[in-house]
C-alpha cells in the first residue's frame, strides 16, 4: 500500500488506534447478550407462551424494524418522493472504474462488455489484476488489446479501448488491489465493480449525475439483483435472495433518510476519490472492506465536521453473481457476518455516542442487537422444536399463533417492499407479487434458518480470528457454467 494511504489509515482507523469506549456502548453490547441469556433461561422455568421469550423478543425486534422501514420509505409512494432520476447536473465529475479480479477470466468479459456499453462512458477503467494464474492475462492481451505491463506496473491504454488499462499486481487480496488502483486512477469519482457484476447501460450515468448534484456525497450504492445458476438449487436460492435484496435496499433507503446509511456493496459502489484517499483507502485487515470504509468515512466526517453523505441510488442498477448452493451460500454469509462483527467491534466507540447523532444513537445500537439476532433466531427455533418433541403443547400452540401473526406481518411487508422497489427502480421484470407471497410464507422455516446459520458460522470465524474468504463458485452470470475461485 502506498505510504500516503498507510499514514491516512493510521490516523483515521480505530482498529489501529483504538479510542476509549464510552459506558453507553459497553452497556448496549453487553445488554443484548445478557438479555439473550435471561430470556433463554426463562424457557426452563416458565410455562405458556412466555417460555418462548427468546422468540418473542426476536419477533418484536424484527417487527419494530419493519415498521420503521415502512414509515421512512413511504415517500416512495408519491411521485415527488422518488429520488435520483438521471438528470443533468451543473458539473459532471470524471469517473474511473476499478475492477478487482483474481482468476476471473470466465466472467470478466461480461463485466467489461457492460462497461463499454454504458451511455456515460467512464474516463478510466482499470483492471486491478490481483495475481491471477488462470487465463486472465491471455484474455486481456488477445481480446482487449492490452500489453502485459509487468508485475506492479500500470500498463498503457488498450489499443482497442482507450479508457481501459491493466494494473498487474502480486496476489495480496482485494483491498490491496483496490488501493493500488485507487492511486493509479486520477478521476474525481471512482466506482468499484466486481468482476462478476453486470451493469445496466445507465448505471454509470446515474452515479455521475448523483455526485454532480451533491458535493457532500462521498459514497453511493447502486441497486443489485442476484443471479444464480439454472439448477434447481440455484433457482431456489435466487428466489429467496431476490426478495431479500429488495427488502434490504428498501431498508437502506429508509436508513439513508435517517442519515444513518452504513452499507454499500463493493460489488457496485461509487466513491469520491479525495474522501477515500483522506481516510486511507480500503483496510486489508477487514473481511468486508467496503462496509468498514463507510464507517471510517462517517467517523472522519463527524470528527472533522465535513457533513459528508452516503446514499443509495435507485437509478443505478446492476446484476451480480450470487451463491446457488447451500455450501457457497453459507460460506458467503459466514464471511459477511464475520466482517460485520469485526467492524462493529472496531467502531464500538461510536455506539450510543451522541456525538454521531442518529448514527450513534439509532443505527449502531440496532447493529449491536444485530450481532446477536441470528443467535436469538436459532435459539427460538431450537426451543420450539424442543417444546414440540417434549409434548409441551400448552407452549407450542400459542407460539404457533405468534408465528402465524408474524408471517402475516411479513407478507404485508414483502408486498409493500416489492411495490416500493418497483416504483423506485422502475424494474418490474425481476419480481412478482405472487412469488413474494410464497417467499414470505416459506422463508422463516428455510432460507431464514440458512441465513442465521451462516451468521452463526461467522461468529465462529470472528472468534477464531480467521481472515480468509474461502472459495466461491461463479456460475450465475457465466453462460458457460465455469467455476472461478473467489478472491
N, C-alpha and C positions, 0 to 999 in steps of 0.2 A: 504494500500500500504506500502511496505517496506520502512523504513526510508531512506535507501540509494537512492532509486528511488525518493522519495519525495524531497530530497535535490538536486538531479541532475535535476529534473524537475524545481525546484525553480530557479536554476542557469541558465537554458537554455531556459525557456519558456517566450516569450514576453507577454503571457496572464497574467502571474503572476507579471512580472516586465516590464511594457510597456516602450519601448525606445522612444526617441524623434522621431517624424515623419518628414522626410525631406519635403521641399516645393514641390519637384517634385511629391511625392506621393499624396499630397493634391490636386495639380493641375490635376493630371491624374484622380483620383477618382471623383473629383467634375466635371471635364471636361466631362466625359461620361454622367453625369446626366444633366448638363446644355445643352449639345448638344441635348439630347433627348427632353428637354423642347422647345428648339428653333425649332427643326425640326417638332415637333408635332404642334407648333403654326402656322407653315407655311401652314398647311392644311386648315386653316381658312382664309388665306389672299391671297393665290396664286391659279393659275389655271394651268391646264395641268399636266403633269407627276410630275413636281416639287412639286405639292401639296402633293404628296406621298413621301416626302423626308425621312420620318422615315423608310419607307420600302426600299428606295434606299440605305440608309446608311446601313441597315441590310444586303441587298444583296451584297453590295460592301465589307463589312467586312467579311462576310462568304466566299465570293469568293476568297479574298486575302488569307485567312487561307487555303482554299483548294489548292490554287496554291503553297503555302509554303510547305504544307504536301506532295503534289505530287512531288515537286522538291527534298525535303530532303529524301523521301522514294524511289527515283528512283533507288538507288543502289541495291534494291531487284530484279531488272530486270536482274542482272548479277549473274552468279553462285558464283563469289567471294564475292558478296555483301551480301549473306545470312549468318548471324552470328549464333553463339550459337549452332552449331552441337554438339551432345553428344560425346565428345572425352575425353580420359583420361587426367586428369590434373596431374601436378607433385606432388601435395599434395591433398588428399581428406579430406576436413573438415568434422567433425562429424555433424550430422543433427538431430535436435529434432523437433517434430511436436506438435503444440498446437491446440487442437480442443475445442474452447469455445462453451459451449452448455447450453441452458436454455430451458427445456421442449422440447427436440428434439428427443425423443425416436423413433418416427416414421421414421426419416430419418437418424439417427446416424449410423445404421448398414451399410448403403450404403457407407458412407464416410469411416468408419473403414475398411470394407472389401476391398475397393480400396487401402487403405494404406497398408494393409497386402499383397496385390498382387503386390507391387512395385518391379521393377527389382533391385533397390537400396534401401534396407530396412532402414528406419530411425533407429538410435540408440535408440531413445526415442520417445514415443507417449504419450502425457499427455492429458487426458480428463479433461478440466477445467469446472467442473460441477457447473454452476452458480445458485445454489439454486433450482434445478429442483424439481417440485412437481408432475410430471407425472410418467411414468413408466421407467424413465432413470435408477434409482438405481437398479430395478429388472433386467433390460436388462444387465447392466454391471456385475451384480453378476452371473446371470444364463447363459447368452450367452458367456460372455467374461472372466469368471473365476476370477473376481476381488472381493476383500473383502472390505466391507464398511469401509473407514478409519476414519470416524467421521468428523464432520464439522471443516473446517480449516486445515485439515491434508492431506498430500500426502500419498496415500496407497502403499502397497508393489506391486511389479510387478505381472502381471497376471500369474496364473498357466498354462494358455494355450498359451499366447502370452507374452513372457518375456520382450518385449520392451514396453508394454502397462501398464500405471499407471492411477490411478484415483485421481484427486485433487478435494476434495469436499469443496465447498465454500458457505457461505451465499449469497443470491441474492443481488448483488450490481452493476450489469451491465457488459457488455462485456469487456470494457477497464480494469477494476479492475481484472476481471478473467484472462485476458491475462497477466497482470502484476504479479499476483500471480504465474502463470505458468512460466513466464519468470525467476523468481527467482528459481523455482524448477528445471528447465531444466539447464543442465550444458554442453551442446554441443556448438561447435563453431558457428553453424548457427541454426536458428530456423525458422520454417515455420508455418504460421498461415493458418488454413484451416477451413472454416465454416462447420458446421455440416450438411449442405445441398449441399456439393460440392463433386463431383466425379472426382478424379484424373485419368488421363491416366497412364498406367503402367510405363512409363519412366519419369514421371513428377519430382519425387524426384531426379533421376539420373541427369536430365538436370540442376536442381538447384545446386546440389552439384558440378558438373563439372564447372558450371559458376563461383561459388565462389572460387573454387580451382584454376581456371586460373587467376583470377583478385583479388589481395589482396586489391585493393581500393574499390571493390564492397561492399556496405553496405546494399543495399535494391534492390530487384528484383521482378518484377511482372511476373506472368505466363499469358498465353492466356486463356480466359474464353469464353465458348459458353453458351448462355442462354437456359434453358429448362423450358417450361411451361406445364400446363396440356393439356389434349387432347380435351377439349371442344372447341367450335367454337371461343369463346373469347380467350382461351389460344393459339390456333393456330394463331389467328390474332396478338396477342402481341409477340409471338415467332418469327413470320415472320419479323416484323419490328425490334425487338430487335436484332435478329441475324445479320442483316446488320448494325445496329447501333454499335454493339460491334465490328464488323470487321473494320468499319471506325475508331472507337475510338482507336483500337490497332495499326492501321497503323499511326494514328496521334501520339500516344505515341512513336512509333518507330522514327518518324520524330523529335519530341522534344528531344528524347534521343540523336539523332545525333547532336542536337544543344546544348547538355549538359544542358538541362533545364527540364528534366522529373520530374514532381512533383506528379504524380498519380500512385499509385499501389493499387490494390484491396485487402483488408484484407481477402476476401473470399479465396484467394490463392496468398500468397506473402511469400517471404523469406527474412530474415534479418541476418546480422552479429550480434551476441548476444552482444558482447562487446560494439559495437556502440550504440545499443538501450539502454543498461544499462547506457552508458555515458551521454545520453541526458534525462534520466528519464523515459523511457518506454512510455506507451500509456497514453494519457491525458483523464481521465474520464469525463472531462467537455466538450469535443468536441463530436458532433454528428457523425462525421466521423473521428474516431481516427487514422485510417490508413493514410488518406490524410494529417492530421495535423502533424503526426510523420515525414513524408518525409520533410515537411517544416523545422521542427526543426533539423533534421539531416543535411540538406543542410546549414541551417543558422550556425549551430555549426561548420561544416566543413570549411566554409569560414572564420569564425572568428578565428579558430584555425589553419588555413592553412593546412588542412589534405588531401585535394584532393579527398574526397570521391565521389563515383559514384553511380548512380541509373540507372538500366537497365530494359528492358522488354525482357524476354527470350522466343523466339519463339518455342523452342523445349520442353518447359514445358507447357502442356495443361491440361485443365480440363473442366468439365461441371458444371454449377451451377443452382440452382432453381431460376427462375425469375417470376415476377408478371404476372399473366394470366388474371386479371380482371382490369377494369378501376380504381376501388377503391384502390386496392392494388398497382397498378402502380403509381397512384397519391401520395399515402402515401409514397412509396419508394422515389420518386423523390423529394417530399417535404423535406424529411429528408436529402437526399443527398445535395440539394441546400442550405438548411439552414446551414448545416455543412460547405459547401463551403464558404458561407458568413462569418460564424464565423472565419474560418481560414484566409480568405482574410483580415478581419478586424484586427485580432491579429498580422498578419505579414505585415501590411501595411508599416512598415518602410523599407521593402526590395524593394517595388515597385518603379521603377525609380532610384534605388540606384546603381551607377556604381560599388560599392564595390562587388556586387554579380554578376558581369559580365553579360552574356547573360540572366541568370535567372532574374536579376533585371531590365535589360533594354529591354528584349523582352517578356519573358514568363509572368511575373507578370503584366506588362501593358496590355497584352492580357487578362489575368484573370480579370483585373479591368473592361475591357469592357464586359467580360462575365457575370459580376454581373448584367448588365443591358440588356444583349442580349435578354432574354426572354420577357422583357418589350417592347423592340423595336419590336420584332416579333409579340406579341399580339396586340400592338398598330397599327402596319401596317395592320394586318388582320382586326381589327375593323374599321379602316379608309376606307379600301377598301369596306367593307360591307356598311358603311355609304354613300360613294360616289355612290355605286350601287343603293341603295334604294332611294337615293335622285335624281337619274336620271342624275348624272354628268358624262355622257358617254365620254366627252372630256378628262376626267381624267381617267376613268376606262379602256378605250381601250388601251392607251399607257402603263398603269400599267400592264395590262394583257400581253402585249408584253414583258415587263421586266420579268414578272413571267415565261413566256414560255422560255425566254433566260436562266433564272436561272435553270429551270428544265433540259434543255439540258446540262448545265454545271454539274449539279448534276448527271445526267445519266452517263456522261463520268467518273466522279469521282467514282461513285458507281462501275462501271465495272472495272476501274483501281484498286480500293481498293481490290475487290474480287480477281483479278488476282495476285496482290502483296501478299495478305494474303495466298493464296494457295501455292505460291512459298515459302513463309517464313515458314509457319506452316506445310506444307505437307498435310493439311486437305482439301480434295476435296469433302467430303461427306456432309458437313453441309451447303454448299452454292450452289447457282445456278445463273448463269448469267441472265436467264430469270426472275427469281423471284426478283433479284436485280434491274432489269429494272423497273418492276412493282412497287417495293417499292419506287424507286426514283420518279415515276410519282405521286403516291398517298400520299406519306408521307407529303408534305407541307400542305395538306388540312385535315390531320387526325392525324397521330402519332406525327408530329411536334407540332401541337397545344396542344395535350395532354402533351407532354414533357414540353412545355413552361408554361402550366397551373400548372403543378406540381411545376415548379420553382417559379412561382408567389406565390403559397401557401407557398413555402419555405421562401420567403421574409416575409410573414405574421408571420410564425413560428419564424423566426430570430428576427424580430422587437418586438415580444411579449416575447422573451426570453425563449421560451419553449425548453425543453431538452429531452422529451420522444420520443421514436421511434414510438409508436403506436403498432398495432397488424397486423401481416402479415401472410398470409396462405402459407404453404409449400405443393405444390401439383405437382410440375413438375417432380422431381426425385422419388417421393414416389409412388411406384407401387400400394399401397393400397388406395391412394387418401385421406389419413388422412390429417387433418389440424393441424398445430403446431404453437403456438404463437411465434412471433419474440421476440428476447431479448429486 
